[in-house]
Amino acid sequence: MSKKTIYLDNNASTPVMPEVFEVMKPFLTEHYFNPSAMYDQARVVSQAIEASRATVADCLGGVDANEILFTGSATESNNTAIFGAMMAVPGRKHIITTAVEHPSVLSVCKEAERRGCEVDYIGVDEHGRLNMVEFIKALRTDTLLVSIMHANNETGVVFDIAELARLTKETNKDILFHTDATQSMGKLRIDLKNDLTNVDFLSFSGHKIYAPKGVGVLYMRQGVPCRPLIYGGHHERGRRAGTYNVCHIVALAKACEICVAEQRGGEEYKRIKAMRDRMEKELLARIPNTVVNGADAERLPNTLNLACEYIEGEGILYQLNDFGICASSGSACTSGSLDASHVLSAMDIPFTSMHGSVRFSLGRYTTDQEVDALIEVFPGIVKSLRNLSPYWDAEKEEPRPGSLIGQH
């Protein structure tokens, strides 16, 4: 008999909502026409795309629908914002980002350095909070672009994008500001017309908000300099060529509409946060030598990054899998590397904690019963793994003397 899946990895991806799936289906069967065609049937499809664009614009605070660009992913959106700005303003060569960005920003910035740009990677403190002194010092009047995520995908730590963008524009109004809102969309308030008026680019993807994989959004403020990455057609007003992925665009708009309405209502936020907080409290009480990464910072309501000292995240995930529980490790070992997470490394998390960090991320389908199940089995998993650790005294249930405490 197959085991029941308990899915606690919603920061990685989310299931497609039934309501979202329903709006997709007609555009796979009945309305399959190319929206660029001239006949009446295609006009229905084209109108659906523009209606979706207007919906997404409303969900971002009522921006102009023409400022919404549909892409294939948040990764493509991030690439477009950064490389597009570089190509549009070749005279400026300075970029500011953080040491804890998603690879779809960090890798682009590394490539920008190879192409002659100077990049400052702003650090964070032990709680994942941005070093504001370092950020202010890095700002220059000749800076091209600042790219800082709204919320961290591993720890859930939230950055004050409104303040960071304000400081950027006070330095020089021509500096472009980009934020990757992939993790915050649908979880936090995003109002580009009132709160985030200094943001020029904003990225997010469909599969983190219960839409399918393979569709993303780039908000591009009217008039900002940005060259396209993909050529070959007039699509998206010449900003991104390629036949429209209609069913996914319609799905993303519906998902935005539902998630943003729930976020604005506040009840779903409170429900998920209450489950996360209860899970956090119970696990900390039941498992010694365990800490929350990012505990003293503002965090997403659904995210818990737990550091279990003296064990490996890979072992945690294997044993969780035996119980049908899906989560992510703070270590990159599952991707074929023994290197620890770059986010936790930037936070200067001790070596004894960093490799035993695991992320639980809740979603709209997470139940109290599933949280109860995790609370029930997780302490035993940690105990069994520590009994195998050379750094842990199983009889005394404490670290062995001199077991790398505090070393990095």
Residue pairs with C-beta under 8 A, 6 or more apart in sequence:
3 323
3 324
4 324
5 324
5 326
6 323
6 324
6 325
6 326
6 370
6 373
6 374
7 15
7 326
7 363
7 365
7 366
8 325
8 326
8 327
8 360
8 361
8 362
8 366
8 370
8 374
9 326
9 327
9 328
9 359
9 360
9 361
10 208
10 302
10 361
10 362
10 363
10 366
11 153
11 154
11 156
11 183
11 208
11 302
11 303
11 328
11 359
11 361
12 328
12 361
13 207
13 208
13 213
14 207
14 208
14 209
14 210
14 363
15 210
15 365
16 210
16 211
16 212
16 251
17 210
17 211
17 254
17 255
17 258
17 364
19 254
19 258
20 210
20 211
20 212
20 251
20 254
20 255
20 258
21 251
23 250
23 251
23 254
24 212
24 247
24 248
24 250
24 251
25 247
27 45
27 48
27 246
27 247
27 250
28 247
31 41
31 44
31 45
31 48
31 246
33 39
33 41
33 42
33 44
33 45
34 42
34 45
34 243
35 42
35 45
35 46
35 48
35 49
35 244
35 246
36 42
36 46
36 233
36 234
36 235
36 243
36 244
45 244
45 246
48 246
48 249
48 250
49 70
49 244
49 246
49 249
49 250
50 65
51 253
52 70
52 249
52 250
52 252
52 253
53 65
53 66
53 68
53 70
53 253
54 65
55 253
55 254
55 256
55 257
56 65
56 68
56 217
56 252
56 253
56 256
57 63
57 64
57 65
57 67
57 68
59 190
59 256
59 257
59 260
60 68
60 190
60 191
60 192
60 202
60 219
61 190
61 191
61 192
61 193
61 194
61 195
61 196
62 193
63 192
63 193
63 219
64 222
66 222
66 237
67 219
67 220
67 221
67 222
68 217
68 218
68 219
69 77
69 80
69 217
69 218
69 219
69 220
69 236
69 239
69 240
70 215
70 216
70 217
70 236
70 240
70 244
70 245
70 249
70 252
71 77
71 80
71 215
71 216
71 217
71 218
71 240
72 214
72 215
72 216
72 245
73 205
73 213
73 214
73 215
73 216
74 104
74 180
74 182
74 203
74 204
74 205
74 208
74 216
74 217
75 104
75 205
75 216
76 216
76 218
76 229
77 201
77 203
77 204
77 205
77 216
77 217
77 218
78 102
78 104
78 105
78 108
78 147
78 178
78 180
78 203
79 104
79 108
79 229
80 218
80 226
80 228
80 229
80 240
81 145
81 147
81 178
81 201
81 203
81 218
81 220
81 226
82 95
82 105
82 108
82 109
82 112
82 145
82 147
82 178
83 108
83 112
83 227
83 229
84 226
84 227
84 228
84 229
85 144
85 145
85 176
85 178
85 201
85 224
85 225
85 226
86 112
86 115
86 117
86 144
86 145
87 227
88 225
88 226
88 227
89 144
89 176
89 225
92 142
92 143
92 144
92 145
93 116
93 117
93 118
93 142
93 144
94 117
94 118
94 119
94 120
94 140
94 142
94 143
94 144
95 109
95 112
95 117
95 118
95 119
95 120
95 143
95 144
95 145
95 146
95 147
96 119
96 120
96 122
96 135
96 138
96 139
96 143
96 145
96 146
96 147
96 148
97 105
97 106
97 109
97 119
97 120
97 121
97 122
97 146
97 147
97 148
98 121
98 122
98 123
98 124
98 130
98 148
98 149
98 159
98 346
99 121
99 122
99 123
99 124
99 342
99 346
100 124
100 128
100 149
100 152
100 154
100 342
100 343
100 346
100 347
101 109
101 147
101 148
101 149
101 180
102 149
102 153
102 180
102 182
104 180
105 147
105 149
105 180
106 342
109 117
109 119
109 121
109 147
110 119
112 119
113 119
117 144
120 138
122 130
122 131
122 134
122 135
122 138
122 148
123 131
123 134
123 346
124 130
124 131
124 157
124 346
124 347
125 131
125 347
126 347
126 348
126 349
127 157
127 294
127 295
127 296
127 297
127 347
128 152
128 155
128 157
128 293
128 294
128 297
128 343
128 347
129 157
129 296
129 297
130 148
130 159
130 164
135 164
135 167
136 167
139 146
139 167
139 168
139 171
139 175
140 171
140 172
141 171
141 172
142 172
143 168
143 171
143 172
143 175
144 175
144 176
145 175
145 176
145 177
145 178
146 164
146 165
146 168
146 175
146 176
146 177
146 178
147 177
147 178
147 179
147 180
148 159
148 161
148 164
148 178
148 179
148 180
149 159
149 179
149 180
149 181
149 182
149 183
150 158
150 159
150 161
150 179
150 180
150 181
150 183
150 184
150 188
150 190
151 157
151 158
151 159
151 181
151 183
151 184
151 187
151 188
151 299
151 300
152 158
152 159
152 183
152 294
152 343
153 182
153 183
154 293
154 305
154 328
154 330
154 341
154 343
154 344
154 359
155 293
155 294
155 297
155 299
155 303
155 305
155 343
155 344
155 347
155 359
156 183
156 294
156 299
156 300
156 302
156 303
156 304
156 305
156 361
157 294
157 297
157 298
157 299
158 184
158 188
158 297
158 298
158 299
158 300
161 179
161 196
161 199
162 195
162 196
162 198
164 177
165 177
165 179
165 196
165 198
165 199
166 198
168 175
168 177
168 198
169 175
169 177
169 198
176 200
176 201
176 224
176 225
177 198
177 199
177 200
177 201
178 199
178 200
178 201
178 202
178 203
179 196
179 199
179 201
179 202
179 203
180 203
180 204
181 190
181 202
181 203
181 204
182 203
182 204
182 205
182 208
183 208
183 300
183 303
184 190
184 204
184 300
185 204
185 208
185 209
185 256
185 259
186 208
186 209
186 255
186 256
186 259
186 260
186 262
186 263
187 259
187 263
187 269
187 300
187 301
187 302
188 263
188 300
189 195
189 263
189 264
190 196
190 202
190 260
192 199
192 202
192 219
196 202
199 219
199 221
200 220
200 221
200 224
201 218
201 219
201 220
201 221
201 224
201 226
202 217
202 218
202 219
203 216
203 217
203 218
203 219
204 216
204 217
205 213
205 215
205 216
205 217
206 212
206 213
206 214
206 215
206 216
206 248
206 251
206 252
206 255
207 213
207 214
207 215
209 252
209 255
209 256
209 259
210 255
210 258
210 259
210 363
210 364
211 248
211 251
211 252
211 254
211 255
211 256
212 247
212 248
212 251
212 252
214 245
214 248
215 245
215 248
215 249
215 251
215 252
217 252
220 226
220 239
226 239
228 238
228 239
228 240
228 241
229 240
230 240
230 241
230 242
231 241
232 241
232 242
233 241
233 242
233 243
234 241
235 241
235 242
235 243
235 244
259 364
262 268
262 269
262 364
263 269
268 364
269 301
272 301
272 302
272 362
272 363
272 364
272 366
273 301
273 302
275 362
275 366
275 368
275 371
276 301
276 302
276 303
276 304
276 360
276 362
278 371
279 304
279 360
279 371
279 374
279 375
280 292
280 304
280 306
282 375
283 290
283 306
283 375
283 378
283 379
284 290
284 291
284 292
286 375
286 379
287 308
287 378
287 379
287 382
287 383
288 397
288 398
289 308
289 309
289 310
289 398
289 399
290 306
290 307
290 308
290 309
290 382
291 306
291 307
291 309
291 353
292 304
292 305
292 306
292 307
293 305
293 306
293 307
293 330
293 344
293 347
293 349
293 353
293 357
294 305
294 347
302 361
302 362
302 363
303 359
303 360
303 361
303 362
304 359
304 360
304 361
305 330
305 357
305 358
305 359
305 360
306 357
306 358
306 359
306 360
307 330
307 344
307 349
307 353
307 354
307 356
307 357
308 316
308 353
308 356
308 357
308 358
308 382
308 385
309 350
309 352
309 353
309 356
309 399
310 352
310 356
310 386
310 389
310 391
310 392
310 399
310 403
311 355
311 356
311 382
311 385
311 386
311 389
311 392
312 331
312 333
312 355
312 356
312 385
313 329
313 330
313 331
313 333
313 334
313 355
313 356
313 357
313 358
314 329
314 331
314 333
314 334
315 385
316 327
316 329
316 356
316 358
316 381
316 382
316 385
317 327
317 328
317 329
317 334
317 358
319 381
319 384
319 385
320 326
320 327
320 358
320 377
320 378
320 381
323 373
323 377
325 373
325 374
325 377
327 358
327 359
327 360
327 361
328 358
328 359
328 361
329 357
329 358
329 359
330 340
330 341
330 343
330 344
330 354
330 355
330 356
330 357
330 358
330 359
331 338
331 339
331 340
331 341
331 354
331 355
331 356
331 357
332 338
332 339
332 340
332 341
333 355
340 349
340 351
340 354
340 355
341 354
341 357
344 353
344 354
344 357
345 354
348 408
349 357
349 408
350 404
350 405
350 406
350 407
350 408
351 404
351 407
351 408
352 391
352 399
352 403
352 404
352 405
352 406
352 407
360 374
362 371
383 397
386 392
386 394
387 394
390 400
390 403
391 399
391 400
391 403
391 404
392 398
392 399
392 400
392 403
393 399
393 400
399 405
